[in-house]
Amino acid sequence: MDEKEELKRRVRELEIELDDAKNLSRARERLLIANVKELNESYDALREKVRDIRERDKKIRDFAEVLTRANRLAALGELAASIAHEIKNPLISIQGFARRLGQGQEAQKADEYAKFIENEAERLSTVLTKLLEFSRITEPKGESLDVNRLVDDTALFLEHHLTRFKKIDLSIEKDETLPAIYGDRVHIQQALVNLVMNGAQAMPEGGPLTVKTGRKDDTYAFIAVTDKGTGIREEDMAKIFDSFFTTKKEGEGTGLGLPLVKKLIEANGGKIEVESQVDAGSTFTLLLPFNPPDTRLPSFI
């Protein structure tokens, strides 16, 4: 084969290769266009789904806001009803005995009625005082506090108050290695007093009442108050921090002590934990931060 024929053959091969390359290029272009179209359709569908998700999210947020507002209003209604119930009974008694006094009863009866009125008025005053304490907690005045000294001071304050209970044996167990905590001394003492008095009331026949300090982790110190009293039923555990909920007999408690403790401790960046067993006793543990927390008061309404 001469050079001319060889050149023609080579040109034909190149033309075939070029056609194949063009065909391949066109196929790739068509595939690319199809892929781009599919991606655009997927993008449009995804964008539509994102828009739909955002709309649903907004509806959910709006519904959650409405639900939260409704729950707050419901809680406020329950609180108002509880207050009305707590105030109504003493007022009825006061009105009844005052009416009898006005009917000119004999002196002995008048003295008895006056005593009833005094007792019911004192009960009413206690309810209102607790309610004001609950609703008017001041902003915490944070400072560095020695937990063990705070417990000792509180125990000294409680010595006289515990004498009105039967044979309460108060003991203190302290971790002497505890670093200082950060919080409001008055708030924490007020919470601790409530827990100790509750523990004493839970043991009508007397018994051991232990206040223990220690460290839970690098974040919290704890003050645990343990009694050997009646304990808390499982079905009541979820309600013990609800305002005006109480398992005590009428006239023996307002149902504001534990909600107040919870509010005081949370206002100082802490937590409260409870362990209880019926007829075996309860342990209420205050967790108090070593470092300054966010001291914004929790919202209850």
matplotlib code that plots the C-alpha trace (Angstrom):
import matplotlib.pyplot as plt

x = [0.0, 1.4, 1.6, -1.5, -3.7, -2.3, -3.1, -6.7, -7.1, -5.8, -8.1, -11.1, -10.1, -9.7, -13.1, -14.7, -13.0, -14.2, -17.7, -17.6, -16.2, -19.0, -21.6, -20.2, -20.1, -23.7, -24.7, -22.9, -24.5, -27.9, -27.2, -25.9, -28.9, -31.2, -29.3, -29.4, -33.1, -33.6, -31.6, -33.6, -36.8, -35.4, -34.3, -37.7, -39.4, -37.0, -37.5, -41.3, -40.9, -38.7, -41.3, -44.0, -41.9, -41.3, -45.0, -45.8, -43.0, -44.6, -48.0, -46.5, -44.8, -47.9, -49.9, -47.3, -47.5, -51.2, -51.0, -48.4, -50.6, -53.6, -51.7, -50.6, -54.1, -55.3, -52.6, -53.6, -57.3, -56.3, -54.2, -57.1, -59.5, -57.1, -56.7, -60.4, -60.8, -58.1, -59.5, -63.2, -63.2, -61.6, -63.9, -67.0, -65.9, -65.1, -68.5, -70.4, -68.8, -69.0, -72.7, -73.1, -71.2, -73.7, -76.6, -75.5, -74.2, -73.0, -69.5, -67.9, -69.3, -68.3, -64.7, -64.8, -66.1, -63.6, -60.8, -62.2, -62.2, -58.6, -57.4, -59.2, -57.9, -54.4, -54.8, -56.0, -53.1, -50.7, -52.1, -51.9, -48.3, -47.2, -48.9, -47.0, -43.7, -44.4, -45.3, -42.8, -39.4, -36.7, -33.8, -31.1, -28.2, -25.4, -22.4, -19.8, -21.2, -19.9, -22.4, -21.6, -21.7, -25.0, -26.4, -25.1, -26.7, -30.0, -29.9, -29.3, -32.3, -34.5, -33.7, -36.6, -39.0, -38.4, -39.3, -43.0, -42.6, -42.4, -38.8, -37.2, -33.6, -31.8, -28.3, -25.9, -23.4, -20.9, -18.3, -15.6, -13.8, -16.6, -15.6, -17.8, -21.1, -22.6, -26.1, -28.4, -28.0, -31.6, -33.1, -31.2, -31.9, -35.5, -35.6, -33.7, -36.0, -39.1, -37.6, -36.6, -40.0, -41.7, -39.5, -40.5, -44.2, -43.8, -42.9, -45.8, -44.3, -40.8, -37.7, -34.3, -34.0, -30.7, -29.2, -26.2, -23.8, -21.6, -20.5, -22.5, -19.9, -17.7, -20.8, -23.0, -22.8, -25.7, -27.8, -29.9, -32.7, -33.8, -36.7, -38.1, -41.7, -44.8, -43.2, -44.9, -47.1, -46.0, -49.1, -48.4, -44.8, -45.6, -47.8, -45.8, -44.4, -47.8, -49.2, -51.6, -51.2, -50.8, -51.3, -51.5, -54.7, -56.8, -55.4, -51.9, -50.4, -50.9, -49.4, -47.0, -43.9, -42.4, -43.3, -41.6, -38.5, -38.3, -38.8, -36.1, -33.5, -34.1, -33.8, -30.3, -29.4, -29.9, -32.1, -34.1, -34.4, -36.7, -36.5, -39.3, -40.9, -44.2, -43.8, -40.0, -39.3, -38.1, -35.0, -35.1, -31.8, -30.9, -28.2, -26.4, -23.9, -20.3, -20.1, -22.4, -25.4, -27.9, -30.0, -33.1, -36.2, -38.3, -41.7, -44.7, -47.5]
y = [0.0, 3.3, 6.4, 8.0, 5.0, 4.9, 8.5, 8.1, 5.1, 7.1, 10.1, 7.7, 6.3, 9.8, 10.7, 7.7, 8.4, 12.0, 10.9, 8.5, 11.3, 13.7, 11.0, 10.3, 14.1, 14.5, 11.5, 13.0, 16.4, 14.8, 12.9, 16.0, 18.0, 15.3, 15.2, 19.0, 18.9, 16.2, 18.1, 21.3, 19.3, 17.8, 21.2, 22.7, 19.8, 20.2, 23.9, 23.3, 20.8, 23.2, 25.9, 23.5, 22.4, 26.1, 26.8, 23.7, 24.7, 28.1, 26.6, 24.3, 27.2, 29.2, 26.3, 25.7, 29.4, 29.2, 25.9, 27.4, 30.5, 28.2, 26.1, 29.2, 30.5, 27.0, 27.0, 30.5, 29.4, 26.4, 28.7, 31.1, 28.3, 26.8, 30.2, 30.7, 27.3, 27.9, 31.3, 30.3, 27.8, 30.0, 32.9, 30.7, 29.8, 33.4, 34.5, 31.8, 32.3, 36.1, 35.7, 33.6, 36.2, 38.8, 36.7, 37.4, 34.0, 33.4, 34.5, 31.0, 30.3, 33.8, 33.1, 29.8, 31.5, 34.3, 31.6, 29.8, 33.2, 33.9, 30.5, 30.7, 34.3, 33.0, 30.2, 32.7, 34.9, 32.0, 31.1, 34.7, 35.1, 31.9, 33.1, 36.4, 34.6, 32.5, 35.3, 37.9, 36.2, 38.9, 38.6, 36.4, 38.3, 36.0, 35.6, 33.0, 30.8, 28.1, 25.3, 23.7, 27.0, 27.8, 24.4, 24.9, 28.4, 27.0, 24.1, 26.6, 28.7, 25.6, 24.3, 26.1, 25.4, 21.7, 21.5, 21.6, 18.2, 14.8, 13.5, 14.8, 13.8, 16.2, 15.2, 16.9, 15.1, 17.4, 17.0, 19.3, 19.4, 21.2, 24.4, 27.4, 27.6, 30.6, 31.8, 33.8, 32.9, 33.9, 32.0, 28.8, 29.0, 29.6, 26.5, 24.4, 25.5, 24.4, 21.0, 20.4, 21.4, 19.2, 16.3, 16.8, 17.0, 13.7, 12.0, 12.6, 10.1, 11.5, 10.0, 10.7, 13.7, 14.0, 16.9, 15.9, 18.0, 16.8, 17.1, 15.6, 16.5, 19.4, 21.5, 21.1, 20.8, 19.2, 19.5, 16.4, 16.3, 12.7, 11.7, 8.4, 9.5, 8.5, 8.9, 10.0, 7.8, 7.2, 8.8, 12.0, 12.4, 14.3, 16.8, 17.6, 20.8, 22.0, 25.0, 24.2, 20.4, 18.8, 15.4, 17.0, 17.3, 20.4, 23.3, 21.7, 22.9, 25.4, 23.4, 26.2, 25.0, 22.7, 24.9, 27.8, 25.6, 24.7, 28.3, 29.5, 26.9, 27.3, 31.1, 30.4, 28.1, 25.0, 21.9, 19.8, 16.0, 13.7, 10.1, 8.6, 5.3, 5.0, 4.3, 4.4, 8.1, 10.7, 12.5, 15.9, 17.0, 20.6, 20.9, 24.2, 25.5, 26.2, 28.9, 31.9, 30.7, 32.5, 34.1, 35.0, 34.1, 31.3, 32.3, 30.7, 32.5]
z = [0.0, -1.0, 1.2, -0.4, 0.4, 3.9, 4.4, 3.2, 5.5, 8.4, 7.6, 7.6, 10.9, 12.4, 11.0, 12.5, 15.9, 15.6, 14.9, 17.9, 20.0, 18.9, 19.5, 22.9, 23.7, 22.5, 24.7, 27.7, 27.0, 26.9, 30.1, 31.7, 30.7, 32.0, 35.3, 35.6, 34.9, 37.4, 40.0, 39.3, 39.8, 42.9, 44.1, 43.4, 45.2, 48.1, 48.3, 48.3, 51.1, 53.1, 52.6, 53.8, 56.8, 57.7, 57.5, 59.7, 62.1, 62.4, 63.0, 65.7, 67.4, 67.3, 68.7, 71.4, 72.4, 72.6, 74.6, 76.9, 77.5, 78.1, 80.5, 82.4, 82.5, 83.7, 86.4, 87.4, 87.6, 89.8, 92.0, 92.4, 93.2, 95.7, 97.4, 97.5, 99.1, 101.7, 102.6, 102.5, 105.3, 108.0, 106.9, 107.3, 110.8, 111.7, 110.4, 112.2, 115.6, 115.3, 114.6, 117.8, 119.8, 118.5, 119.9, 123.4, 124.5, 128.1, 129.0, 128.9, 125.4, 124.3, 125.4, 123.4, 120.3, 120.6, 120.8, 117.7, 115.9, 117.0, 115.8, 112.4, 111.9, 112.7, 110.2, 107.6, 108.3, 107.9, 104.4, 103.3, 104.6, 102.9, 99.7, 99.8, 100.5, 97.5, 95.1, 96.3, 96.2, 95.8, 93.4, 94.9, 96.5, 95.5, 97.7, 98.6, 101.4, 103.7, 103.4, 106.8, 108.7, 107.0, 108.2, 111.7, 111.9, 110.6, 113.1, 116.0, 114.8, 114.7, 118.2, 119.8, 116.9, 117.0, 120.7, 119.9, 118.2, 119.9, 120.4, 117.2, 117.2, 114.9, 113.7, 111.4, 109.1, 107.4, 104.7, 106.0, 102.7, 100.9, 99.0, 99.2, 97.2, 95.6, 96.5, 98.7, 102.4, 103.3, 100.4, 101.2, 104.9, 104.3, 102.0, 104.6, 107.4, 105.4, 104.7, 108.3, 109.6, 107.0, 108.1, 111.8, 110.8, 108.9, 112.2, 114.6, 117.1, 116.8, 115.3, 113.7, 111.4, 109.6, 107.7, 105.6, 103.5, 100.7, 97.1, 94.2, 91.5, 90.5, 89.9, 93.0, 96.8, 98.4, 101.6, 102.2, 104.8, 105.7, 107.9, 109.0, 108.7, 106.7, 103.3, 100.1, 98.0, 94.4, 93.0, 95.0, 94.0, 90.8, 92.7, 95.8, 94.2, 93.1, 94.9, 97.7, 97.3, 100.7, 102.3, 105.8, 107.7, 107.2, 109.1, 109.5, 106.2, 103.4, 100.6, 99.8, 101.6, 99.0, 96.0, 97.8, 98.5, 94.8, 93.7, 96.1, 95.1, 91.3, 91.7, 93.0, 90.1, 92.1, 91.9, 94.4, 94.3, 96.2, 97.3, 99.3, 100.5, 102.2, 106.0, 105.6, 105.2, 102.7, 101.6, 100.1, 98.6, 97.7, 95.0, 95.2, 92.7, 93.5, 90.8, 90.1, 88.1, 86.0, 88.8, 86.8, 88.8, 87.2, 85.7, 87.3, 85.6]

ax = plt.figure().add_subplot(projection="3d")
ax.plot(x, y, z, "-o")
ax.set_aspect("equal")
plt.show()
